[in-house]
Amino acid sequence: MNDQLSAAKIFRELHTNGCFVLPNPWDIGSAIYLKHLGFKALATTSAGFAFSRGLRDASVPRDLMLDHLREIAAATTLPVNADFQGGYADEAEAVAANVTRCLATGVAGLSIEDSSGDDNAPLYDFGLAVERIKASRAAIDASGIPVVLTARCEAWLVGTPDPLRVVLDRLVAFAEAGADCLYAPGVAKPDEIAAIVKAVSPWPINVLVYSGNSALSVAQLTDLGVRRISVGAALARVAWGGFIEASRRIAETGSFKAFAEAAPSNELNEIFS
């Protein structure tokens, strides 16, 4: 189990210079293994956890997600950042109350996004989106623990026209509202990443690496000025890919040859002992 105050201080320090990878476990075992590999901090993945429960992304109830965050934070000494989606509420005051609940799980950081879940208006109104970040900041400050607040603009993910303009306007406003780190999942082009870094400097930027920009390396993102790299549900989906391929071969051809790619039991037993 981590000490939340210490973990939050360590996590905050990681954002001050250089660039680090923040991989996303979806359960206790994957969290333990990522620590074994030497990563300095972890982040939960709402989609990865949802899939492990047989649910769609963004359909995990708040209290179940809080239990998951508590479980991951208790399983490792590393700082844990919570993918807290939209704060499980619309209005700023209710978001703040849920952020307080999130802080009680022991996390060292959390993210709040501006997607509304409404197909007709997929992003919260600009003013409300900013107020939600301000309220989250106030809730963290009231706790006395320097938990890192990441503000996310989902413009790319929801298909907003001219997403770069929307992202630049919102991330700057989110920084001024009290966010410690800024994040626009879905950005893929190096020049757009560089534009975001420049616009919000000196605040740190998180970039999501996914199938659409996976050709980028840690070195390239570091050179662009990125401070933090996460992978969302990608590791969980890679694991699902292996499972699906192996099980399909059995069902369709009767072949067990995919088992040759399985992780050795003795290695896993040693790590989890």
Helices and strands as residue ranges (DSSP letters): H 4-14, E 20-22, H 28-36, E 42-43, H 46-52, H 62-75, E 80-83, H 92-103, E 109-113, H 126-143, E 148-152, H 155-158, H 163-176, E 181-183, H 190-200, E 205-208, H 218-223, E 228-230, H 234-253, G 257-261, H 265-272
